[in-house]
């Protein structure tokens, strides 16, 4: 086996390995620095990638991968409820549902008003949805008490008892619980006031205290009755795969053109303001961390190679006297630095992979982000392209450091190098 390895390993690489073993402690320290650098860059980048992916999925799951609305809906202010709402879109909705990549199409109504328990009132931000909304989006709400809205097609649903889900802080402020009745007051599309009684079906938390103080959910039919309209605010299109967003966007755009309706199609990333801000901040943070780590590696390797060149000055002089070209001598030091960096990079990437596996089984919770009340499990993605990029960058830095330190020793006159002590 040893002879096979010796046969497969070029003499130049084997010589570089032997030179590194001259001072094993110093070489090991340099390898450790490279390992920590690659590990830190790969792990930090993996945390960033996991954060980006989670925010992408959460945003698309919350508002839909694509949002169908009237032109300028998100920019124009409504003087009356649902003034910019959608109507007569049933045929287009059925066509969209026929696309293979589409998981579901969910209309919704956004409205505001006053909620009262009979003695105390508060402002609310209501959202009318279908009961399938909660299955479509997944566990985006933390239901503290009760259940989500019942299916209107269920035999257990009583039309005489319309249901409402309240944010946990809103329910606490009104001092109501499951089974209690509340009154929702809203302005209709005609400008009149209308009020309906609703039975509390569930109490939930979004993780954002400001939202939990105001938000509530009702059936979309109940919202339309309360507002006295057949319109909806927007229609959210949910897909099986986030990567299909652009493909489905083109297909839906064609369907809109064929329908002759004047509609606007907005992808999720145009409404993902929180995601964009977090991504910009993280990119700057990781860029700064990468720059600092690169500087640390350069200074460390430059110091290591400078000490090695100084110790081997007489050897460099002897090689020069025997006819070796300066480029050949510098190449030898470059191979040593490259081998050292390669070993450290492999160890760093493997360590990052082991950390990823460890976090899959360890239940380590991160603290809640600013403005939220719920934490989340720490997860790090292992990205092979990221690990390769970090390794290539570190190897390049090591080669640059080795080149500058070796060039200084090679440029010394042969007579001075031979008598160097």
Buried (B, 14 or more C-beta within 10 A) or exposed (E): EEEEEEEEEEEEBEBBBEBBEEBEEBBBEBBBBBBBBBBBBBBBBBBBBBBBEBBBEBBBBBBBBBBBBBEEBEEEEEEBBBEBBBEEBEEBBEBBEEBEBBBBBBBBBBBEBBBBBEEEBBEBBBBBBBBBBBEBBEEBBEBBBBEBBBBBEEEEBEEEEBBBBBBBBBBBBBEBEBEBEBBBBBBBBEEEEBEBEBBBBBBBBBBBBEBBBBBBBBBBBBBBBBBBBEBBBBBBBBBEEBEBBEBBBEBBEEBBEEBEBEBBBBBBBEBBEEBBEBBEEBEEEBEEBBEEBBEBBBEBBBBBBBEBBEBBBEBBBBBBEEEBEBEEBBBBBBBBBBBBBBBBBBBBBBBBBEBBEEBEEEEEEEEEBEEBBEEBEEBBBBBEEBBEBBBEBBBEBBBBBBBBBBBEBBEBEEEEBBEBE
